Amino acid sequence: MENRIRDLRKMNKLTQEELSKQVGVSRQSIIAIESGKFNPSLELAYYISKVFNCTIEEVFIFEERGME
């Protein structure tokens, strides 16, 4: 899963530290999510999207997989 957190964060002039405080996680968690090394829980994805006033789908890009 890809995400637009870094771009949205910079557009909103937020540091990783500021975003982490707003959503209640460590700065290291934000770094891991931005780099694609960690996928957030649905709850955390929701809180991140609310900071940017976006939907979850606007922040996180899901790859379609076949359901077999």
Backbone torsions as a table, in degrees:
resi	resn	phi	psi	omega
1	MET	NA	129.9	176.7
2	GLU	-96.9	166.7	177.7
3	ASN	-148.6	164.6	-179.8
4	ARG	-111.7	21.6	-174.4
5	ILE	-58.8	-47.5	-177.6
6	ARG	-58.2	-47.1	-179.7
7	ASP	-63.2	-45.9	-179.5
8	LEU	-65.4	-39.1	179.3
9	ARG	-62.4	-44.2	-179.8
10	LYS	-68.8	-37.8	177.6
11	MET	-62.4	-33.1	-179.1
12	ASN	-94.7	7.0	178.4
13	LYS	53.4	46.7	176.9
14	LEU	-110.0	140.4	172.0
15	THR	-84.9	166.7	175.2
16	GLN	-60.4	-38.4	179.0
17	GLU	-62.9	-45.4	179.9
18	GLU	-63.2	-43.8	178.2
19	LEU	-63.2	-43.4	-178.6
20	SER	-60.3	-39.7	178.7
21	LYS	-67.2	-37.8	-178.7
22	GLN	-67.3	-32.1	-177.7
23	VAL	-104.3	-1.5	173.5
24	GLY	78.2	34.0	175.7
25	VAL	-130.4	173.4	178.4
26	SER	-77.3	159.0	175.0
27	ARG	-60.0	-36.8	179.1
28	GLN	-61.9	-34.3	176.8
29	SER	-65.2	-42.4	178.3
30	ILE	-63.3	-42.3	177.8
31	ILE	-59.1	-46.5	-178.6
32	ALA	-64.8	-39.4	178.6
33	ILE	-67.7	-46.6	179.9
34	GLU	-58.1	-39.2	-176.8
35	SER	-83.8	-3.8	178.2
36	GLY	81.9	10.8	-180.0
37	LYS	-84.5	-12.5	-177.9
38	PHE	-145.2	133.1	174.2
39	ASN	-99.7	126.1	-177.1
40	PRO	-71.7	160.3	172.2
41	SER	-65.3	164.0	177.3
42	LEU	-60.3	-39.2	179.1
43	GLU	-62.5	-46.4	179.1
44	LEU	-66.3	-40.0	177.3
45	ALA	-59.8	-39.4	177.7
46	TYR	-62.1	-47.8	-179.3
47	TYR	-63.7	-40.0	177.9
48	ILE	-62.6	-45.4	-179.0
49	SER	-62.9	-35.2	179.3
50	LYS	-68.3	-34.5	176.5
51	VAL	-58.5	-39.3	-177.4
52	PHE	-92.7	2.8	-179.0
53	ASN	56.2	43.9	-179.3
54	CYS	-127.2	169.8	170.5
55	THR	-84.0	162.4	176.6
56	ILE	-57.6	-39.9	-178.8
57	GLU	-65.7	-25.0	177.6
58	GLU	-79.3	-21.9	-179.5
59	VAL	-95.1	-41.8	-175.7
60	PHE	-112.5	132.3	-178.9
61	ILE	-103.9	111.5	-178.4
62	PHE	-92.0	137.9	176.3
63	GLU	-88.2	132.4	177.2
64	GLU	-74.4	131.3	176.0
65	ARG	-122.5	148.1	177.3
66	GLY	-66.1	137.7	179.8
67	MET	-100.1	89.2	-177.4
68	GLU	-109.4	NA	NA
